């Protein structure tokens, strides 16, 4: 069973939400955050990207930067740009992209569920990134940004979503830059809260969609504070971290594509010939070509697009990992032909989320920065669940969830 609870959210007044809210910390650079924040002192970037409070070039990992994030959080509270709700609530959050809306419950999940594998992951984390988020949580004493979780379809929760979706939201705005819609409802009714607690407690698992490092950092903070608390009971606020939980069948996963700087000493002709060992290679001309099915890839090389269709026998359809296109491309193209064995550290490869489109791949190659681009068919949510349930880990850079959660709508403090 999973363990969740409502919490006293810290959030902006409705009149200020569009000045406070922003994109999450890990989808933009420090310079981009500096530009987006501009002269807006109410922008949450001053808390989640506090390096913008210092001269350009200041390391985002400098101790003074973490201190600044905490100071800014206090400033926002002191000035009333953020206020804590008087009672514990659940919240319902809706995101609309391209006419499709997904609804997630904002709640607190228990760190023990992470350590016990009830909150299941599908990616490896890096210790340095965990340390960064752990430092931020400890300095601010809060989960400033939520983790993105998924749950299997649930009829009582779906009915509750319908009920609130037909009522007036607390927040309702269109985000700048991407134009996605965001709404938030407060679930303060005790009966509705009991339904949420009951239905989640009956679930066997929750699945991390996005935010593996935030989950790991929050769990480490909870464990550390429990060890330091002589009177630890297990129900203290530091045992919980903030998450938005969406029905898995509502989520949109976009392709996560690759660009590579060289062909590992091969000519273009030799590279195409090497591909023909494991793929049916079909030229597609100069117009952008997107993969149409699983196990098909789009290659852009020398101003031309190609379809690469994996031949039967080149992948294990019975394996939750072996059937993945990210595994097929990593094994048979990046490793076997191009000699790229570690996607996390090799400087010859870069990754581009599908929201940027094939035009971004083409631009990176045509500019001469990269030699070739590879577009993948998106992973689906069932594949992620199957991998998590089997205890396996996906290859790096396999999923790109969109839209991203907006930051600054709700914050969870740890005491």
TITOR-855612 format. One record per residue (C-alpha): residue in three letters; residue number from 1; x, y, z. Coordinates in Angstrom, 1 decimal, always signed. Each point is the difference from the previous one (the first is absolute). Example, Ala and Ser with C-alpha at 12.3 -4.5 7.8 and 13.67 -1.06 7.14 Angstrom:
[pt "ALA", 1, [+12.3, -4.5, +7.8]]
[pt "SER", 2, [+1.4, +3.4, -0.7]]
This chain:
[pt "UNK", 1, [+0.0, +0.0, +0.0]]
[pt "UNK", 2, [+1.1, +3.6, -0.6]]
[pt "UNK", 3, [+0.0, +2.6, +2.7]]
[pt "UNK", 4, [-1.2, +3.5, -0.9]]
[pt "UNK", 5, [-1.4, +3.0, +1.8]]
[pt "UNK", 6, [-1.3, +3.5, -0.5]]
[pt "UNK", 7, [+2.2, +2.9, +1.0]]
[pt "UNK", 8, [+0.0, +3.8, +0.7]]
[pt "UNK", 9, [+1.1, +1.2, -3.4]]
[pt "UNK", 10, [+2.1, +3.2, -0.3]]
[pt "UNK", 11, [-1.1, +1.8, -3.1]]
[pt "UNK", 12, [-0.5, +3.4, -1.6]]
[pt "UNK", 13, [-3.3, +2.0, +0.3]]
[pt "UNK", 14, [-2.0, -0.5, -3.2]]
[pt "UNK", 15, [+0.8, +3.6, -1.0]]
[pt "UNK", 16, [+3.7, -0.6, +0.0]]
[pt "UNK", 17, [+0.3, -3.6, -1.3]]
[pt "UNK", 18, [+1.0, +1.1, -3.5]]
[pt "UNK", 19, [+2.8, +2.1, +1.3]]
[pt "UNK", 20, [+1.3, -2.8, +2.3]]
[pt "UNK", 21, [-0.4, -3.1, -2.1]]
[pt "UNK", 22, [+2.8, -1.2, -2.4]]
[pt "UNK", 23, [+1.4, -2.9, -1.8]]
[pt "UNK", 24, [+1.8, -2.8, +2.1]]
[pt "UNK", 25, [+3.6, +0.5, +1.0]]
[pt "UNK", 26, [+1.4, -2.8, -2.2]]
[pt "UNK", 27, [-1.4, +0.9, -3.4]]
[pt "UNK", 28, [+1.9, +3.3, -0.6]]
[pt "UNK", 29, [+3.4, +1.4, +0.5]]
[pt "UNK", 30, [+1.0, +2.7, +2.5]]
[pt "UNK", 31, [+0.2, +2.6, -2.8]]
[pt "UNK", 32, [-3.5, -1.0, -1.2]]
[pt "UNK", 33, [-1.4, +0.4, +3.5]]
[pt "UNK", 34, [+1.7, +3.3, +0.4]]
[pt "UNK", 35, [-1.6, +1.2, -3.2]]
[pt "UNK", 36, [-3.5, -1.4, +0.8]]
[pt "UNK", 37, [+0.1, +1.5, +3.6]]
[pt "UNK", 38, [+1.1, +3.4, -1.4]]
[pt "UNK", 39, [-0.9, +2.7, +2.5]]
[pt "UNK", 40, [-2.8, -2.0, +1.6]]
[pt "UNK", 41, [+1.1, -0.4, +3.6]]
[pt "UNK", 42, [-3.0, -2.3, +0.7]]
[pt "UNK", 43, [+1.2, -2.7, -2.5]]
[pt "UNK", 44, [+0.6, -3.3, +1.7]]
[pt "UNK", 45, [+3.2, -0.3, -2.0]]
[pt "UNK", 46, [+1.6, +2.1, +2.9]]
[pt "UNK", 47, [-0.7, -3.0, +2.2]]
[pt "UNK", 48, [+0.5, -3.0, -2.3]]
[pt "UNK", 49, [+2.8, +1.5, -2.2]]
[pt "UNK", 50, [+1.6, +2.3, +2.6]]
[pt "UNK", 51, [+3.2, +0.4, -1.9]]
[pt "UNK", 52, [-1.9, +2.7, -1.9]]
[pt "UNK", 53, [+0.2, +2.1, +3.1]]
[pt "UNK", 54, [+3.8, +0.2, -0.5]]
[pt "UNK", 55, [+2.2, +1.3, -2.9]]
[pt "UNK", 56, [+0.1, -2.2, -3.1]]
[pt "UNK", 57, [+2.5, -2.8, +0.3]]
[pt "UNK", 58, [-0.8, -0.8, +3.6]]
[pt "UNK", 59, [-0.1, -3.7, +0.6]]
[pt "UNK", 60, [-3.5, -1.3, +0.6]]
[pt "UNK", 61, [+1.6, -2.4, +2.6]]
[pt "UNK", 62, [+1.7, +2.8, +2.0]]
[pt "UNK", 63, [-1.0, +0.0, +3.7]]
[pt "UNK", 64, [-1.1, +3.6, -0.2]]
[pt "UNK", 65, [-2.4, -1.0, -2.8]]
[pt "UNK", 66, [-1.8, -2.5, +2.2]]
[pt "UNK", 67, [-0.1, +2.5, +2.8]]
[pt "UNK", 68, [-1.5, +2.5, -2.4]]
[pt "UNK", 69, [-2.8, -2.4, -0.9]]
[pt "UNK", 70, [-1.0, -0.3, +3.6]]
[pt "UNK", 71, [+0.2, +3.7, +0.5]]
[pt "UNK", 72, [-2.2, +0.6, -3.0]]
[pt "UNK", 73, [-2.5, -2.5, +1.3]]
[pt "UNK", 74, [-0.2, +1.8, +3.3]]
[pt "UNK", 75, [-0.4, +3.3, -1.9]]
[pt "UNK", 76, [-2.9, -1.3, -2.0]]
[pt "UNK", 77, [-1.7, -1.1, +3.2]]
[pt "UNK", 78, [+0.7, +3.3, +1.8]]
[pt "UNK", 79, [-1.4, +2.0, -2.9]]
[pt "UNK", 80, [-3.1, -2.1, -0.4]]
[pt "UNK", 81, [+0.9, -1.2, -3.5]]
[pt "UNK", 82, [-0.3, -3.5, +1.4]]
[pt "UNK", 83, [-2.4, -0.9, +2.8]]
[pt "UNK", 84, [-0.7, -3.3, +1.8]]
[pt "UNK", 85, [-3.5, -1.4, +0.0]]
[pt "UNK", 86, [-1.6, -0.2, +3.4]]
[pt "UNK", 87, [-1.0, -3.6, -0.2]]
[pt "UNK", 88, [+1.2, -3.1, -1.7]]
[pt "UNK", 89, [-1.3, -0.5, -3.5]]
[pt "UNK", 90, [+0.4, -2.1, -3.0]]
[pt "UNK", 91, [+0.1, +1.8, -3.3]]
[pt "UNK", 92, [-0.9, -0.8, -3.6]]
[pt "UNK", 93, [+2.2, +1.3, -2.8]]
[pt "UNK", 94, [-0.9, +0.0, -3.7]]
[pt "UNK", 95, [+2.3, +0.6, -3.0]]
[pt "UNK", 96, [-1.2, +0.5, -3.5]]
[pt "UNK", 97, [+2.2, -0.5, -3.0]]
[pt "UNK", 98, [-1.2, -0.1, -3.7]]
[pt "UNK", 99, [-3.6, -0.3, +1.1]]
[pt "UNK", 100, [+0.7, -2.9, +2.4]]
[pt "UNK", 101, [-0.4, +0.4, +3.8]]
[pt "UNK", 102, [+1.5, -2.2, +2.7]]
[pt "UNK", 103, [-1.0, +0.2, +3.7]]
[pt "UNK", 104, [+2.3, -0.9, +2.9]]
[pt "UNK", 105, [-0.5, +0.0, +3.8]]
[pt "UNK", 106, [+2.5, +2.1, +1.9]]
[pt "UNK", 107, [+0.8, -1.9, +3.3]]
[pt "UNK", 108, [+2.8, -1.0, +2.3]]
[pt "UNK", 109, [+1.5, -3.4, -0.5]]
[pt "UNK", 110, [+2.0, -1.8, +2.8]]
[pt "UNK", 111, [+3.7, -0.5, -0.4]]
[pt "UNK", 112, [-0.2, -3.5, +1.3]]
[pt "UNK", 113, [-2.0, -1.0, -3.1]]
[pt "UNK", 114, [+3.0, +1.2, -2.1]]
[pt "UNK", 115, [+2.5, -2.1, +2.1]]
[pt "UNK", 116, [-2.3, -3.0, +0.0]]
[pt "UNK", 117, [-0.5, +0.1, -3.8]]
[pt "UNK", 118, [-3.7, +0.8, +0.1]]
[pt "UNK", 119, [+0.8, +3.3, -1.8]]
[pt "UNK", 120, [+1.7, -1.6, -2.9]]
[pt "UNK", 121, [+2.7, +1.5, -2.2]]
[pt "UNK", 122, [+1.1, -0.8, -3.5]]
[pt "UNK", 123, [+3.2, +2.1, -0.3]]
[pt "UNK", 124, [+3.3, +0.0, +1.8]]
[pt "UNK", 125, [+0.9, +3.2, +1.8]]
[pt "UNK", 126, [+3.3, +1.8, +0.3]]
[pt "UNK", 127, [+1.3, +0.6, +3.5]]
[pt "UNK", 128, [+1.2, +3.6, -0.7]]
[pt "UNK", 129, [-3.5, +1.0, -1.2]]
[pt "UNK", 130, [-1.6, -1.7, +3.0]]
[pt "UNK", 131, [+2.5, +2.0, +2.2]]
[pt "UNK", 132, [-1.0, +3.2, -1.7]]
[pt "UNK", 133, [-3.7, -0.4, +0.6]]
[pt "UNK", 134, [+0.6, -1.3, +3.5]]
[pt "UNK", 135, [+1.9, +3.2, +0.8]]
[pt "UNK", 136, [-2.8, +2.1, -1.4]]
[pt "UNK", 137, [-2.7, -1.9, +2.0]]
[pt "UNK", 138, [+2.0, +0.3, +3.2]]
[pt "UNK", 139, [+0.8, +3.7, -0.4]]
[pt "UNK", 140, [-3.5, +1.0, -0.9]]
[pt "UNK", 141, [-1.6, -2.6, +2.4]]
[pt "UNK", 142, [-2.5, -0.7, -2.8]]
[pt "UNK", 143, [-0.8, -1.9, -3.1]]
[pt "UNK", 144, [-0.2, +3.1, -2.2]]
[pt "UNK", 145, [-0.8, -2.1, -3.1]]
[pt "UNK", 146, [-2.1, -3.2, -0.3]]
[pt "UNK", 147, [+0.9, -3.4, -1.3]]
[pt "UNK", 148, [-2.1, -1.3, -2.9]]
[pt "UNK", 149, [-1.6, -3.4, +0.8]]
[pt "UNK", 150, [-2.4, -2.3, -1.8]]
[pt "UNK", 151, [-2.6, -2.5, +1.3]]
[pt "UNK", 152, [-2.1, -2.6, -1.7]]
[pt "UNK", 153, [-3.5, +0.9, -1.0]]
[pt "UNK", 154, [-2.4, +0.3, +2.9]]
[pt "UNK", 155, [-3.8, +0.6, -0.3]]
[pt "UNK", 156, [-0.7, +1.8, +3.3]]
[pt "UNK", 157, [+2.8, +2.4, -0.7]]
[pt "UNK", 158, [-1.1, +0.6, -3.5]]
[pt "UNK", 159, [-3.5, +0.9, +1.3]]
[pt "UNK", 160, [+1.6, +2.5, +2.4]]
[pt "UNK", 161, [+2.0, +1.5, -2.8]]
[pt "UNK", 162, [-3.2, +0.5, -2.0]]
[pt "UNK", 163, [-1.7, +1.6, +2.9]]
[pt "UNK", 164, [+2.7, +2.6, +0.5]]
[pt "UNK", 165, [+0.8, +0.6, -3.6]]
[pt "UNK", 166, [-3.6, +1.3, -0.4]]
[pt "UNK", 167, [+0.4, +2.5, +2.8]]
[pt "UNK", 168, [+1.8, +3.4, +0.2]]
[pt "UNK", 169, [+3.8, -0.4, +0.4]]
[pt "UNK", 170, [+2.2, +2.0, +2.4]]
[pt "UNK", 171, [+2.5, +0.6, -2.8]]
[pt "UNK", 172, [-0.6, +0.1, -3.7]]
[pt "UNK", 173, [+2.7, +1.4, -2.3]]
[pt "UNK", 174, [+1.9, -0.6, -3.3]]
[pt "UNK", 175, [+3.7, -0.2, +0.5]]
[pt "UNK", 176, [+2.3, +2.2, -2.1]]
[pt "UNK", 177, [+2.4, -1.5, -2.6]]
[pt "UNK", 178, [-1.7, -3.4, -0.5]]
[pt "UNK", 179, [-3.7, +1.2, +0.3]]
[pt "UNK", 180, [-1.1, -3.0, +2.1]]
[pt "UNK", 181, [-2.9, +0.4, +2.3]]
[pt "UNK", 182, [+0.1, -0.5, +3.8]]
[pt "UNK", 183, [-2.8, -0.2, +2.6]]
[pt "UNK", 184, [+0.0, -0.8, +3.7]]
[pt "UNK", 185, [-2.8, -1.0, +2.3]]
[pt "UNK", 186, [+0.1, -0.2, +3.8]]
[pt "UNK", 187, [-1.5, -3.2, +1.5]]
[pt "UNK", 188, [-0.9, +0.9, +3.5]]
[pt "UNK", 189, [-3.2, -2.1, +0.4]]
[pt "UNK", 190, [+0.7, -2.7, +2.6]]
[pt "UNK", 191, [-2.0, -2.7, -1.8]]
[pt "UNK", 192, [+1.9, +0.6, -3.3]]
[pt "UNK", 193, [+3.3, +0.0, +1.9]]
[pt "UNK", 194, [-1.0, -3.4, +1.5]]
[pt "UNK", 195, [-0.7, -1.4, -3.4]]
[pt "UNK", 196, [+3.4, +1.0, -1.3]]
[pt "UNK", 197, [+1.8, -1.4, +3.1]]
[pt "UNK", 198, [-1.9, -3.2, -0.2]]
[pt "UNK", 199, [+0.4, -0.6, -3.7]]
[pt "UNK", 200, [+3.8, +0.7, +0.0]]
[pt "UNK", 201, [+0.5, -2.1, +3.1]]
[pt "UNK", 202, [-1.5, -3.0, -1.9]]
[pt "UNK", 203, [+2.5, +0.4, -2.9]]
[pt "UNK", 204, [+2.9, -2.4, -0.3]]
[pt "UNK", 205, [+2.3, +2.5, -1.5]]
[pt "UNK", 206, [+0.6, +3.5, -1.3]]
[pt "UNK", 207, [+2.3, +0.7, -2.9]]
[pt "UNK", 208, [+2.6, +2.8, -0.4]]
[pt "UNK", 209, [-0.7, +1.6, -3.4]]
[pt "UNK", 210, [+2.3, +3.0, +0.4]]
[pt "UNK", 211, [+2.1, +1.2, +3.0]]
[pt "UNK", 212, [+2.2, -3.0, +0.9]]
[pt "UNK", 213, [+2.6, +2.3, +1.5]]
[pt "UNK", 214, [-2.5, +2.0, +2.0]]
[pt "UNK", 215, [-1.5, -3.3, +1.3]]
[pt "UNK", 216, [+3.4, -1.4, +1.0]]
[pt "UNK", 217, [+1.0, +3.3, +1.7]]
[pt "UNK", 218, [-3.3, +0.3, +1.9]]
[pt "UNK", 219, [+0.3, -3.6, +1.2]]
[pt "UNK", 220, [+3.6, +0.6, +1.1]]
[pt "UNK", 221, [-1.1, +3.1, +1.9]]
[pt "UNK", 222, [-2.8, -1.9, +1.8]]
[pt "UNK", 223, [+2.4, -2.8, +0.9]]
[pt "UNK", 224, [+2.7, +2.4, +1.3]]
[pt "UNK", 225, [-2.5, +2.0, +2.1]]
[pt "UNK", 226, [-1.5, -3.2, +1.4]]
[pt "UNK", 227, [+3.4, -1.2, +1.1]]
[pt "UNK", 228, [+0.7, +3.4, +1.7]]
[pt "UNK", 229, [-3.4, +0.1, +1.8]]
[pt "UNK", 230, [+0.2, -1.9, +3.3]]
[pt "UNK", 231, [-3.8, +0.1, +0.2]]
[pt "UNK", 232, [-0.7, -1.1, -3.6]]
[pt "UNK", 233, [-3.4, -1.5, -0.5]]
[pt "UNK", 234, [-0.3, -0.2, -3.8]]
[pt "UNK", 235, [-2.9, +2.4, -0.4]]
[pt "UNK", 236, [+2.0, +3.2, +0.2]]
[pt "UNK", 237, [-0.3, +2.4, -3.0]]
[pt "UNK", 238, [+3.6, -0.7, -1.0]]
[pt "UNK", 239, [-1.0, -3.6, -0.8]]
[pt "UNK", 240, [-2.1, +1.2, -2.9]]
[pt "UNK", 241, [+0.8, +1.7, -3.3]]
[pt "UNK", 242, [-2.2, +1.8, -2.5]]
[pt "UNK", 243, [-1.2, -1.8, -3.2]]
[pt "UNK", 244, [-2.5, +0.4, -2.7]]
[pt "UNK", 245, [-1.6, -3.3, -0.9]]
[pt "UNK", 246, [-1.6, -0.5, -3.4]]
[pt "UNK", 247, [-2.0, -3.0, -1.4]]
[pt "UNK", 248, [+2.5, -1.8, -2.2]]
[pt "UNK", 249, [-2.4, -0.1, -2.9]]
[pt "UNK", 250, [-0.2, +3.8, -0.2]]
[pt "UNK", 251, [+3.7, +0.6, -0.4]]
[pt "UNK", 252, [+1.8, +1.1, -3.2]]
[pt "UNK", 253, [+3.6, -1.2, -0.6]]
[pt "UNK", 254, [+1.8, +1.6, -2.9]]
[pt "UNK", 255, [+3.0, -1.4, -1.9]]
[pt "UNK", 256, [+3.4, +0.7, +1.4]]
[pt "UNK", 257, [+2.4, +0.3, -2.9]]
[pt "UNK", 258, [+3.8, -0.2, -0.5]]
[pt "UNK", 259, [+2.6, +2.0, -1.9]]
[pt "UNK", 260, [+3.6, -1.2, -0.5]]
[pt "UNK", 261, [+3.1, +2.0, -0.8]]
[pt "UNK", 262, [+1.8, -2.6, -2.2]]
[pt "UNK", 263, [-0.3, -3.4, -1.7]]
[pt "UNK", 264, [+2.9, -1.6, +1.9]]
[pt "UNK", 265, [+2.3, +0.3, -2.9]]
[pt "UNK", 266, [-2.4, -1.4, -2.6]]
[pt "UNK", 267, [-1.1, +1.7, -3.2]]
[pt "UNK", 268, [-3.7, +0.6, -0.4]]
[pt "UNK", 269, [-0.1, -2.9, -2.5]]
[pt "UNK", 270, [+1.7, -2.3, +2.4]]
[pt "UNK", 271, [-2.3, +1.0, +2.8]]
[pt "UNK", 272, [-3.1, -0.7, -2.1]]
[pt "UNK", 273, [+1.5, -3.4, -1.0]]
[pt "UNK", 274, [+0.6, -0.9, +3.6]]
[pt "UNK", 275, [-3.6, +0.9, +0.9]]
[pt "UNK", 276, [-1.3, -2.5, -2.6]]
[pt "UNK", 277, [+1.3, -2.9, +2.1]]
[pt "UNK", 278, [-2.8, +0.5, +2.5]]
[pt "UNK", 279, [-2.4, +2.4, -1.7]]
[pt "UNK", 280, [-2.1, +0.4, -3.1]]
[pt "UNK", 281, [+1.3, +3.4, -1.3]]
[pt "UNK", 282, [-2.3, +2.0, -2.2]]
[pt "UNK", 283, [+0.8, +3.5, -1.3]]
[pt "UNK", 284, [-2.8, +2.5, +0.6]]
[pt "UNK", 285, [+1.3, +3.1, -1.6]]
[pt "UNK", 286, [+0.5, +3.5, +1.3]]
[pt "UNK", 287, [-3.4, +0.5, +1.8]]
[pt "UNK", 288, [+0.0, -0.6, +3.7]]
[pt "UNK", 289, [-0.9, -3.7, +0.7]]
[pt "UNK", 290, [-1.4, -1.1, +3.4]]
[pt "UNK", 291, [+0.0, -3.7, +1.0]]
[pt "UNK", 292, [-3.5, -1.5, -0.5]]
[pt "UNK", 293, [+0.3, -3.1, +2.3]]
[pt "UNK", 294, [+1.9, -1.7, +2.7]]
[pt "UNK", 295, [+3.5, -1.3, -1.1]]
[pt "UNK", 296, [+0.1, +2.6, -2.8]]
[pt "UNK", 297, [+2.6, +2.9, +0.2]]
[pt "UNK", 298, [+0.5, +3.1, -2.1]]
[pt "UNK", 299, [+3.6, +0.8, -1.0]]
[pt "UNK", 300, [+1.1, +3.4, -1.2]]
[pt "UNK", 301, [+3.3, +0.0, -1.8]]
[pt "UNK", 302, [+1.5, +2.2, -2.8]]
[pt "UNK", 303, [-3.2, +1.9, -0.5]]
[pt "UNK", 304, [-2.1, -3.2, -0.5]]
[pt "UNK", 305, [-2.4, -1.9, +2.2]]
[pt "UNK", 306, [-0.1, -3.8, +0.3]]
[pt "UNK", 307, [-2.3, -2.5, +1.5]]
[pt "UNK", 308, [+1.7, -2.7, +2.1]]
[pt "UNK", 309, [-2.2, -3.0, +0.8]]
[pt "UNK", 310, [+1.5, -2.5, +2.4]]
[pt "UNK", 311, [+0.2, -3.5, -1.6]]
[pt "UNK", 312, [-1.7, -2.9, +1.8]]
[pt "UNK", 313, [+2.3, -1.7, +2.4]]
[pt "UNK", 314, [+2.0, +3.1, +0.9]]
[pt "UNK", 315, [-2.0, +0.6, +3.2]]
[pt "UNK", 316, [-1.6, -2.1, +2.7]]
[pt "UNK", 317, [-3.8, +0.6, -0.1]]
[pt "UNK", 318, [-0.4, -2.0, +3.2]]
[pt "UNK", 319, [+2.3, +2.3, +2.0]]
[pt "UNK", 320, [-1.4, +3.2, +1.5]]
[pt "UNK", 321, [+3.4, +1.6, -0.7]]
[pt "UNK", 322, [+1.0, -1.7, -3.2]]
[pt "UNK", 323, [-3.2, +1.0, -1.8]]
[pt "UNK", 324, [+0.6, +3.7, +0.6]]
[pt "UNK", 325, [+1.1, +2.1, -3.0]]
[pt "UNK", 326, [+2.5, +1.9, +2.3]]
[pt "UNK", 327, [+1.7, -3.3, +0.7]]
[pt "UNK", 328, [-0.1, -1.1, -3.7]]
[pt "UNK", 329, [+1.6, +3.3, -1.1]]
[pt "UNK", 330, [+2.5, +0.1, +2.8]]
[pt "UNK", 331, [+1.2, -3.6, -0.7]]
[pt "UNK", 332, [-0.1, -0.2, -3.7]]
[pt "UNK", 333, [+0.8, +3.6, -1.1]]
[pt "UNK", 334, [+1.6, +2.0, +2.7]]
[pt "UNK", 335, [+2.1, -2.7, +1.6]]
[pt "UNK", 336, [+0.7, -2.6, -2.8]]
[pt "UNK", 337, [+0.6, +2.5, -2.8]]
[pt "UNK", 338, [+0.8, +3.4, +1.6]]
[pt "UNK", 339, [+1.9, -1.2, +3.1]]
[pt "UNK", 340, [-2.2, +2.0, +2.4]]
[pt "UNK", 341, [-0.2, -2.3, +3.0]]
[pt "UNK", 342, [-1.1, +2.4, +2.8]]
[pt "UNK", 343, [-2.8, +2.3, -0.9]]
[pt "UNK", 344, [+0.3, +1.9, +3.3]]
[pt "UNK", 345, [+3.7, +1.0, -0.4]]
[pt "UNK", 346, [+0.9, -0.1, -3.7]]
[pt "UNK", 347, [+0.6, +3.5, -1.3]]
[pt "UNK", 348, [-0.7, -1.1, -3.6]]
[pt "UNK", 349, [-3.7, -0.3, +0.5]]
[pt "UNK", 350, [-2.8, +2.4, +1.0]]
[pt "UNK", 351, [-3.8, -0.5, +0.6]]
[pt "UNK", 352, [-2.9, +2.1, -1.1]]
[pt "UNK", 353, [-3.6, -0.3, +1.3]]
[pt "UNK", 354, [-2.7, -0.6, -2.5]]
[pt "UNK", 355, [-1.8, +3.3, +0.7]]
[pt "UNK", 356, [+2.7, +1.8, -2.0]]
[pt "UNK", 357, [-0.9, -2.0, -3.1]]
[pt "UNK", 358, [+2.1, -1.5, -2.8]]
[pt "UNK", 359, [+0.9, +3.4, -1.1]]
[pt "UNK", 360, [+2.3, +0.3, +3.0]]
[pt "UNK", 361, [+1.8, -3.2, -1.0]]
[pt "UNK", 362, [+0.4, +1.2, -3.5]]
[pt "UNK", 363, [+1.3, +3.4, +1.1]]
[pt "UNK", 364, [+2.6, -1.5, +2.3]]
[pt "UNK", 365, [+1.3, -2.2, -2.9]]
[pt "UNK", 366, [-0.2, +2.6, -2.7]]
[pt "UNK", 367, [+1.9, +2.5, +2.1]]
[pt "UNK", 368, [+3.0, -2.4, +0.0]]
[pt "UNK", 369, [-0.1, -0.4, +3.8]]
[pt "UNK", 370, [-1.2, -3.6, -0.4]]
[pt "UNK", 371, [+0.5, -2.6, -2.7]]
[pt "UNK", 372, [-3.2, -2.0, +0.3]]
[pt "UNK", 373, [-3.3, -0.1, +1.8]]
[pt "UNK", 374, [-2.2, -2.9, +1.1]]
[pt "UNK", 375, [-3.7, +0.4, +0.8]]
[pt "UNK", 376, [-1.7, -2.7, +2.0]]
[pt "UNK", 377, [-3.6, -1.1, +0.4]]
[pt "UNK", 378, [-1.3, +1.0, +3.5]]
[pt "UNK", 379, [+0.0, -2.5, +2.9]]
[pt "UNK", 380, [-3.5, -0.6, +1.4]]
[pt "UNK", 381, [-1.1, +0.1, +3.6]]
[pt "UNK", 382, [-0.8, -3.8, +0.1]]
[pt "UNK", 383, [+3.7, -0.7, -1.0]]
[pt "UNK", 384, [+1.1, +2.2, +2.9]]
[pt "UNK", 385, [-2.3, -1.8, +2.5]]
[pt "UNK", 386, [+1.1, -3.4, -1.3]]
[pt "UNK", 387, [+3.7, +0.9, +0.5]]
[pt "UNK", 388, [-0.6, +1.5, +3.5]]
[pt "UNK", 389, [-2.1, -3.0, +1.1]]
[pt "UNK", 390, [+2.7, -2.4, -1.2]]
[pt "UNK", 391, [+2.6, +1.9, +2.0]]
[pt "UNK", 392, [+2.0, +1.0, -3.1]]
[pt "UNK", 393, [+1.4, +3.4, -1.0]]
[pt "UNK", 394, [-0.5, +1.7, -3.3]]
[pt "UNK", 395, [+3.0, +1.1, -2.1]]
[pt "UNK", 396, [+0.9, +3.6, +0.5]]
[pt "UNK", 397, [-2.0, +2.8, -1.7]]
[pt "UNK", 398, [-2.9, -2.2, -0.9]]
[pt "UNK", 399, [-3.1, +2.1, +1.0]]
[pt "UNK", 400, [-1.0, +3.6, -0.5]]
[pt "UNK", 401, [-3.3, +0.9, +1.8]]
[pt "UNK", 402, [-1.9, +3.0, -1.2]]
[pt "UNK", 403, [-1.4, +2.3, +1.2]]
[pt "UNK", 404, [+2.4, +0.6, +2.9]]
[pt "UNK", 405, [-1.4, +0.8, +3.4]]
[pt "UNK", 406, [+0.0, +3.8, +0.7]]
[pt "UNK", 407, [+1.9, +1.0, +3.1]]
[pt "UNK", 408, [-1.3, +2.5, +2.5]]
[pt "UNK", 409, [-3.6, -1.2, +0.2]]
[pt "UNK", 410, [+0.5, -1.9, +3.2]]
[pt "UNK", 411, [+2.9, -0.5, +2.4]]
[pt "UNK", 412, [+0.3, -2.5, +2.9]]
[pt "UNK", 413, [+1.9, +1.0, +3.2]]
[pt "UNK", 414, [+1.6, -2.7, +2.1]]
[pt "UNK", 415, [-1.2, +1.1, +3.4]]
